[in-house]
Amino acid sequence: MTNKDASWDRAGIIAEVHRRGMTLTGIAEAAGLYASACRQGIGGGSRAGAQAIADALNIPFETLFPTSYLRGRHHKQQSNRNGSCNTSAIGGSRADTEQVA
């Protein structure tokens, strides 16, 4: 499945890994993860395992796992509904910095 628009499923990902002469355990261990991380990553249980697979296959993460891990760092859309939550609390709000008469 080298087509950019191909739909990847569990069996397709595993087949591509084997086609390239790799194993899920080998990918996990090469990435410094526990041996079952990539097997769990395919099923949605280990984001690090899924990322290791994407890196090993040199396929963008969101291409391999378009419907999994939607709220993680890899997702390009903002995962936080309230955009102001990412602001720094150090500066304080305007009311905190004004003196009350």
Contacts in CASP RR format, 6 or more apart in sequence:
PFRMAT RR
TARGET T0000
AUTHOR 0000-0000-0000
METHOD contacts of the structure
MODEL  1
MTNKDASWDRAGIIAEVHRRGMTLTGIAEAAGLYASACRQGIGGGSRAGA
QAIADALNIPFETLFPTSYLRGRHHKQQSNRNGSCNTSAIGGSRADTEQV
A
1 8 0 8 1.000
1 12 0 8 1.000
1 16 0 8 1.000
4 63 0 8 1.000
8 59 0 8 1.000
8 63 0 8 1.000
8 64 0 8 1.000
8 65 0 8 1.000
8 66 0 8 1.000
10 42 0 8 1.000
10 43 0 8 1.000
13 42 0 8 1.000
13 53 0 8 1.000
13 57 0 8 1.000
13 64 0 8 1.000
14 24 0 8 1.000
14 42 0 8 1.000
16 57 0 8 1.000
17 23 0 8 1.000
17 24 0 8 1.000
17 27 0 8 1.000
17 53 0 8 1.000
17 56 0 8 1.000
17 57 0 8 1.000
20 57 0 8 1.000
22 56 0 8 1.000
24 38 0 8 1.000
24 39 0 8 1.000
24 42 0 8 1.000
24 53 0 8 1.000
25 35 0 8 1.000
25 36 0 8 1.000
25 38 0 8 1.000
25 39 0 8 1.000
26 35 0 8 1.000
26 38 0 8 1.000
27 38 0 8 1.000
27 49 0 8 1.000
27 52 0 8 1.000
27 53 0 8 1.000
27 56 0 8 1.000
28 34 0 8 1.000
28 35 0 8 1.000
28 36 0 8 1.000
28 37 0 8 1.000
28 38 0 8 1.000
28 39 0 8 1.000
28 49 0 8 1.000
28 52 0 8 1.000
29 35 0 8 1.000
30 52 0 8 1.000
30 56 0 8 1.000
31 37 0 8 1.000
31 48 0 8 1.000
31 49 0 8 1.000
31 52 0 8 1.000
31 55 0 8 1.000
31 56 0 8 1.000
33 46 0 8 1.000
33 48 0 8 1.000
33 49 0 8 1.000
33 52 0 8 1.000
37 46 0 8 1.000
37 48 0 8 1.000
37 49 0 8 1.000
37 52 0 8 1.000
38 46 0 8 1.000
38 49 0 8 1.000
38 50 0 8 1.000
38 52 0 8 1.000
38 53 0 8 1.000
40 46 0 8 1.000
40 49 0 8 1.000
41 47 0 8 1.000
41 48 0 8 1.000
41 49 0 8 1.000
41 50 0 8 1.000
41 53 0 8 1.000
42 50 0 8 1.000
42 53 0 8 1.000
43 68 0 8 1.000
44 50 0 8 1.000
44 65 0 8 1.000
44 68 0 8 1.000
44 69 0 8 1.000
47 69 0 8 1.000
47 72 0 8 1.000
47 74 0 8 1.000
50 61 0 8 1.000
50 64 0 8 1.000
50 65 0 8 1.000
50 68 0 8 1.000
50 69 0 8 1.000
51 61 0 8 1.000
51 74 0 8 1.000
53 64 0 8 1.000
54 60 0 8 1.000
54 61 0 8 1.000
54 63 0 8 1.000
54 64 0 8 1.000
54 65 0 8 1.000
57 64 0 8 1.000
61 69 0 8 1.000
61 74 0 8 1.000
62 74 0 8 1.000
62 75 0 8 1.000
62 76 0 8 1.000
69 75 0 8 1.000
70 79 0 8 1.000
71 79 0 8 1.000
72 79 0 8 1.000
80 86 0 8 1.000
91 97 0 8 1.000
END
